[in-house]
Amino acid sequence: MIIGFDPGRDKCGLAVVDNYKEILFRSVVDSSRAIAFIQDLIAKYSPSLLVMGNQTTSKQWKTQLEDNINLSIVLVDEKNSSLEAKERYWVFNPPRGLGKLIPLGLRIPPEPIDDIVAVILIERYWQTQNP
């Protein structure tokens, strides 16, 4: 069980994925609530580690997390993860009606995708474990 964390200044993406690669939880939360939310996820799911992106505000977040949770933290490359998440959004939420006619590259998700980025970060971690 792994928690994925896409840290940000205003909002953060969170996901929990089990060892069978099934997504058990994903959500976008306000940054001010992220650590408390992670603590709740740890209590509920008993994950083995937390995976987070290595860019933007990761150093500050890693320090805060280390002070507030008792869980191993692994940083992974988050380069282009937002672009990948925009495409993955449509796998989770297939377009309907006339939306199907819009090319994938022109579609804009109507909601934050930080939770999908968190899932992608977990997948990238697994790729480094099983190259």
C-alpha positions as CSV (number, residue, x, y, z in Angstrom):
1,M,0.0,0.0,0.0
2,I,1.4,3.4,-1.0
3,I,0.3,7.0,-0.6
4,G,1.0,9.2,-3.6
5,F,1.3,12.9,-2.8
6,D,1.5,15.7,-5.4
7,P,2.4,18.7,-3.3
8,G,1.5,22.3,-4.2
9,R,1.2,25.7,-2.8
10,D,-2.6,25.9,-2.9
11,K,-3.8,22.4,-3.4
12,C,-2.4,18.9,-3.2
13,G,-3.2,15.6,-4.9
14,L,-3.5,12.4,-2.8
15,A,-3.9,8.8,-3.8
16,V,-3.7,5.4,-2.1
17,V,-2.9,2.4,-4.3
18,D,-2.6,-1.1,-3.1
19,N,0.0,-3.7,-4.0
20,Y,-2.3,-5.0,-6.8
21,K,-2.2,-1.6,-8.3
22,E,-5.8,-0.9,-7.5
23,I,-6.7,2.7,-6.7
24,L,-8.4,2.8,-3.3
25,F,-8.6,6.5,-2.8
26,R,-7.8,9.7,-4.7
27,S,-8.7,13.3,-3.9
28,V,-7.5,16.9,-4.2
29,V,-7.3,18.8,-0.9
30,D,-6.4,22.3,0.2
31,S,-2.7,22.5,1.1
32,S,-3.5,23.7,4.6
33,R,-5.3,20.4,5.3
34,A,-2.8,18.0,3.5
35,I,-0.8,16.8,6.4
36,A,-3.9,16.1,8.6
37,F,-5.4,14.3,5.6
38,I,-2.2,12.2,5.1
39,Q,-2.3,11.3,8.8
40,D,-5.9,10.1,8.4
41,L,-4.9,8.0,5.3
42,I,-2.0,6.4,7.3
43,A,-4.4,5.5,10.1
44,K,-6.9,4.0,7.7
45,Y,-4.7,2.2,5.1
46,S,-1.4,1.5,7.0
47,P,0.8,2.2,3.9
48,S,4.4,1.1,3.6
49,L,5.6,4.5,2.2
50,L,4.7,7.8,0.8
51,V,5.8,8.8,-2.7
52,M,5.9,12.4,-3.7
53,G,7.0,14.5,-6.6
54,N,10.5,16.1,-6.5
55,Q,9.8,19.5,-8.0
56,T,7.9,22.7,-7.1
57,T,7.7,22.8,-3.2
58,S,8.9,19.3,-2.5
59,K,11.8,20.1,-0.2
60,Q,9.5,22.2,2.1
61,W,6.8,19.6,2.1
62,K,9.3,16.7,2.8
63,T,10.6,18.5,5.9
64,Q,7.0,19.2,7.1
65,L,6.0,15.6,6.5
66,E,9.1,14.2,8.3
67,D,8.2,16.3,11.3
68,N,4.5,15.1,11.3
69,I,4.3,11.5,10.1
70,N,6.2,8.3,10.8
71,L,6.5,6.9,7.2
72,S,9.3,6.5,4.7
73,I,9.2,9.2,2.0
74,V,10.5,8.6,-1.5
75,L,10.9,11.4,-4.1
76,V,10.2,10.6,-7.7
77,D,10.6,12.6,-10.9
78,E,7.4,14.4,-11.6
79,K,8.5,15.9,-14.9
80,N,5.5,16.1,-17.3
81,S,3.2,14.3,-14.8
82,S,0.6,17.0,-15.2
83,L,0.5,16.5,-18.9
84,E,0.2,12.8,-18.5
85,A,-2.6,13.3,-15.9
86,K,-4.6,15.5,-18.3
87,E,-4.7,12.6,-20.7
88,R,-5.4,10.1,-18.0
89,Y,-8.3,12.2,-16.7
90,W,-10.2,11.1,-19.9
91,V,-9.6,7.4,-19.1
92,F,-11.2,7.9,-15.7
93,N,-13.9,10.2,-17.1
94,P,-14.7,9.3,-20.8
95,P,-16.2,12.2,-22.7
96,R,-19.8,11.9,-23.7
97,G,-21.9,13.3,-26.5
98,L,-20.1,15.9,-28.7
99,G,-17.2,15.8,-26.3
100,K,-16.0,12.6,-28.0
101,L,-15.3,14.6,-31.2
102,I,-12.8,16.9,-29.6
103,P,-9.2,15.7,-30.1
104,L,-7.6,14.5,-26.9
105,G,-4.9,17.2,-27.0
106,L,-7.6,19.9,-27.1
107,R,-9.6,18.6,-24.2
108,I,-9.3,20.5,-20.8
109,P,-10.3,18.6,-17.7
110,P,-13.1,20.6,-15.9
111,E,-11.6,19.9,-12.4
112,P,-8.2,19.7,-10.7
113,I,-6.1,16.6,-11.7
114,D,-3.6,16.6,-8.8
115,D,-5.0,13.4,-7.5
116,I,-4.3,11.7,-10.9
117,V,-0.8,13.1,-10.7
118,A,-0.4,11.4,-7.3
119,V,-1.4,8.0,-9.0
120,I,1.1,8.6,-11.7
121,L,3.9,9.3,-9.2
122,I,3.1,5.9,-7.5
123,E,3.3,4.2,-11.0
124,R,6.7,5.9,-11.6
125,Y,8.0,4.7,-8.3
126,W,7.0,1.1,-9.2
127,Q,8.8,1.5,-12.6
128,T,12.0,2.3,-10.7
129,Q,11.6,-0.8,-8.6
130,N,10.9,-3.1,-11.6
131,P,12.8,-1.6,-14.6
